[in-house]
Amino acid sequence: MERYAWKAVVHEGCLAEYRRRHDEIWPEMLDVLKEAGIRNYTIWNVGNELFGYYECTKGIEHAARVQGESPVVARWNEYMKDVMTMEFDPLTGAQRELRRVFLME
């Protein structure tokens, strides 16, 4: 299993809306994430900064490919862009991966 982490920024005054949208996440979005082999997905915030983490049971490349090819993910990204800014990797189309510097299991 591989781990993946990303970061983004919520626009000023939009954290409550960001949370509301995730409280009402589309079932088809959850289906795509499961198809991508993503589990244990968590998002935290500090102020307007977001930090996301998930585990990829089928590998990061598979997860990135499934998400990158999904019209549901494209719609979700469009839906979310008015409340947040996220950098995407130009090669994979997925969130830019943070590099791990420490792991304790």
HELIX and SHEET records of a PDB file:
HELIX    1   1 LEU A   15  ASP A   23  1                                   9    
HELIX    2   2 PRO A   27  GLU A   35  1                                   9    
HELIX    3   3 ILE A   60  GLU A   69  1                                  10    
HELIX    4   4 PRO A   71  MET A   80  1                                  10    
SHEET    1   A 4 ILE A  38  VAL A  46  0                                        
SHEET    2   A 4 GLU A  49  CYS A  56 -1                                        
SHEET    3   A 4 GLU A   2  VAL A  10 -1                                        
SHEET    4   A 4 MET A  84  THR A  85 -1                                        
END                                                                             
